[in-house]
Amino acid sequence: MARGIDRVAVAVIILIATGIASVSGSRLAGASETELPAGVEKDADGDIVFRHVLDDEPIEFEYRTDQTITPAVDAFHKTAVNAYDGDADKIAEGKKLWGKLCVACHLKDGTGRIGPNLIDDEWQHPRVASDVGRFEIIYAGGAGAMQAFGRRIDQDDILKVMAYLKELRGETN
């Protein structure tokens, strides 16, 4: 029995060390979680093609010279899996950002004022029901008052806000 556990532990360590899997909070995130949402495709380099919600045109990312692309952002661009889901520290950071950037339109509880309700499952744009769609609309903006935050905050912070929104919606693991 101990040998079986040792083999599993070694396999997990190898997967983590080679980047095939990672530990996020208390869960193991790996290859089984890399199935892309419907309608999401990858480019020739293996990166997700993010699109504007209004015209479906590809988003061209603009990077500031002071911006760092974190491993979480790099992984999200390849897998559509948010490494911060379930990570209490990153969710707390996302909650702070939510308070500064999102509350005015979406309210503290996410039920919406000027902006739409983000707690229910009624989406004006169906793609926004997925993490890819949420990332796209936060980064590039959308119809009406939804401004683009891609020039204001780092993509890493967008992932933190998304992780907090999942907790707010009760979607945490």
Secondary structure, 3 states (H helix, E strand, C coil): CHHHHHHHHHHHHHHHHCCCCEEECCEEECHHHCCCCCCCCECCCCCECCECCCCCCECCCCCCCCCCCCHHHHHHHHHCCCCCCCCHHHHHHHHHHHHHHCHHHHCCCCCCCCCCCCCCCCCCCHHHHCHHHHHHHHHHCCCCCCCCCCCCCCHHHHHHHHHHHHHHHCCCC
